[in-house]
Amino acid sequence: MRDDGRPGLDLAAALEGIEPGLGRRAVVAMSGGVDSSVTAGLLAEAGYDVIGLTMHLTDHGQDVPGGRTCCAGQDIHDARRVADRLNIPHYVVDYESTFRRDVMDPFADSYVSGETPVPCVLCNQTVKFRDLLAAARDLGADILATGHYVRWRAGAGEGDGPGPGLWRARDATKDQSYFLFATTREQLKTLRFPLGGLDKARTRALAERYGLSVHDKPESQDICFVPDGDYARVVARLRPGALEPGEIVDADGRVLGRHDGVIHFTVGQRRGLGIGGTAEPLYVIRLEPETRRVVVGPRDALGRDRFSIRALNWLGPGAAMPADGVRATVKIRNTFDPVPARVSPLDDGRAAVTLDTPTHGVSPGQACVLYDGERVLGGGWIERDDSRRSG
Ligand SMILES: Nc1ncnc2c1ncn2[C@@H]1O[C@H](COP(=O)(O)OP(=O)(O)OP(=O)(O)O)[C@@H](O)[C@H]1O
C-alpha cells in the first residue's frame, strides 16, 4: 500500500494488522462518526467487500440542545453519506428494544443499587458483539470491524492462549481496551479493530483523504444516551422511584445532611454533597441503597487495597487465569492509570484483587481491567463490599 505523501499520514502503518481482503466480506459497524467511517474506508482499500451496518439504538437525548446522540437521525444520515462516498452498501438495523433491555435498564438498575456502571461495556458485550455480530454472520461476513481504538492480534501459538487477544491502542490517549475487556475469544475470532495502530490525527487525515464529510465531526459523548452528562435525569426517567431522599452520614452513622437520591452519588465524589462547614473536605466513601444512606468521610478513608470482581473474562495466556493467580496492573476506572496488583481466582467466575498500595476510587459497578504491559489479560466487575456498614 502506498503512502499518499501527506505529513503524518502513513497508510502502511494504518493497514498494519489488517489481513488483505482478497474479496472477503467485512461488515463495518458504522456509527456515523469519523472512526468507523475511516474503518470502512481502510477495509475497502485493503480489498474487502465491505457492507456498512448502522444500529438504531435510541433517540434519548434528542431534546438536549447541542447534544450529539448515538444512532439518532443525523448519525444515520452521516453513515449513509459515507457509505455512498465509499460506494459500499449500507443498512440500518433497529436494536432499540435490545439496547433498552440489555444496556439502559441495567445501567439504571446499577445506579439504583448504589453502583457506578459502565454501560459502554454492556453495549459492546450484548448489542454489538452478540446481536450485530450475528447479523454480520447472517450477511456472510468473514469479519466484523468497529472503529474502537484497540489492537487485535492473532494468538501467538503455544502458551499464548487459545486464539486472538487484545492489546492497548498505540495512541494511549484514545485507548478503548477498558471498554472491551468482556469480549470473548469466540467473538474476537470474527472481530477486527483496524484503528488500533493509529492516532486520531491520522484517522482524521485518512477521512479527508477518502473525501468523507465527517472528517471534522466532533468526538462523541462518553455515554451516548446521556449526551449532556446528566445521567441522574436519565435514571430517574427509567426508574421513577429512584429519587428517594435519604441521609448523608459519617462512618459512625452521625447524620450530617440530607440528599435527594443515592443515584446522584458515586464513590470518591467530593462536590455536590451540600454539607459545608466541616473541618476537612469530605468524600463519598460508600453508598447504602437499602437504607438510602450516603456515607462520607475524609480522603484517607477512601483508600482500599482489596476487593473482589465478578464475571471474570480471561484473555491472557492459557484457557483460564492460573489457579495460583497472576501479577498484573489493573485499571479500576477508564480515566485511572493502571496500578500493580495480585489477582487470584475465586469460585463462580469471581476473583480477588489485592493492590500493592491502597488506591482511592475503587467503585462498585466499575470494570477492573487487568493488563500485562500492553496486553489485556481480561477483567471483571468490581463488587460491593458488604462487610462494611455504617453504624
Ligand atoms: N449506532 C451504531 N451503529 C453501528 N456501529 C456503532 C454504533 N455506535 C457505535 N458503533 C461502533 O462502535 C465503535 C465505538 O463506538 P464509540 O461510541 O466509542 O464511537 P467513537 O469512538 O466515537 O467512534 P465513531 O467516531 O465511529 O463514532 C464505533 O467506531 C462503531 O464501529
The ligand as an SDF file (V2000), in Angstrom:
LIG
                    3D

 31 33  0  0  0  0  0  0  0  0999 V2000
  -25.0710    3.1570   16.3150 N   0  0  0  0  0  0  0  0  0  0  0  0
  -24.0290    2.4400   15.8880 C   0  0  0  0  0  0  0  0  0  0  0  0
  -24.1400    1.6530   14.7980 N   0  0  0  0  0  0  0  0  0  0  0  0
  -23.1050    0.9120   14.3490 C   0  0  0  0  0  0  0  0  0  0  0  0
  -21.9070    0.8850   14.9810 N   0  0  0  0  0  0  0  0  0  0  0  0
  -21.7370    1.6430   16.0690 C   0  0  0  0  0  0  0  0  0  0  0  0
  -22.7880    2.4570   16.5940 C   0  0  0  0  0  0  0  0  0  0  0  0
  -22.3180    3.0930   17.6900 N   0  0  0  0  0  0  0  0  0  0  0  0
  -21.0330    2.6940   17.8400 C   0  0  0  0  0  0  0  0  0  0  0  0
  -20.6840    1.8230   16.8780 N   0  0  0  0  0  0  0  0  0  0  0  0
  -19.3720    1.1410   16.6690 C   0  0  0  0  0  0  0  0  0  0  0  0
  -18.6610    1.0930   17.8850 O   0  0  0  0  0  0  0  0  0  0  0  0
  -17.4370    1.8240   17.7760 C   0  0  0  0  0  0  0  0  0  0  0  0
  -17.0960    2.5230   19.0540 C   0  0  0  0  0  0  0  0  0  0  0  0
  -18.1780    3.3060   19.4500 O   0  0  0  0  0  0  0  0  0  0  0  0
  -17.9770    4.6880   20.2000 P   0  0  0  0  0  0  0  0  0  0  0  0
  -19.3060    5.1250   20.6800 O   0  0  0  0  0  0  0  0  0  0  0  0
  -16.8600    4.5380   21.1540 O   0  0  0  0  0  0  0  0  0  0  0  0
  -17.6320    5.6170   18.9750 O   0  0  0  0  0  0  0  0  0  0  0  0
  -16.4190    6.5210   18.6110 P   0  0  0  0  0  0  0  0  0  0  0  0
  -15.1380    6.0730   19.2160 O   0  0  0  0  0  0  0  0  0  0  0  0
  -16.8260    7.9100   18.8080 O   0  0  0  0  0  0  0  0  0  0  0  0
  -16.3500    6.1470   17.0470 O   0  0  0  0  0  0  0  0  0  0  0  0
  -17.0490    6.8740   15.8450 P   0  0  0  0  0  0  0  0  0  0  0  0
  -16.1680    8.0530   15.5230 O   0  0  0  0  0  0  0  0  0  0  0  0
  -17.0460    5.8390   14.7680 O   0  0  0  0  0  0  0  0  0  0  0  0
  -18.4400    7.2710   16.2910 O   0  0  0  0  0  0  0  0  0  0  0  0
  -17.6720    2.7760   16.5930 C   0  0  0  0  0  0  0  0  0  0  0  0
  -16.4690    3.1690   15.9980 O   0  0  0  0  0  0  0  0  0  0  0  0
  -18.5230    1.9220   15.6860 C   0  0  0  0  0  0  0  0  0  0  0  0
  -17.7480    1.0000   14.9510 O   0  0  0  0  0  0  0  0  0  0  0  0
  1  2  1  0
  2  3  1  0
  2  7  2  0
  3  4  2  0
  4  5  1  0
  5  6  2  0
  6  7  1  0
  6 10  1  0
  7  8  1  0
  8  9  2  0
  9 10  1  0
 10 11  1  0
 11 12  1  0
 11 30  1  0
 12 13  1  0
 13 14  1  0
 13 28  1  0
 14 15  1  0
 15 16  1  0
 16 17  2  0
 16 18  1  0
 16 19  1  0
 19 20  1  0
 20 21  2  0
 20 22  1  0
 20 23  1  0
 23 24  1  0
 24 25  2  0
 24 26  1  0
 24 27  1  0
 28 29  1  0
 28 30  1  0
 30 31  1  0
M  END
$$$$
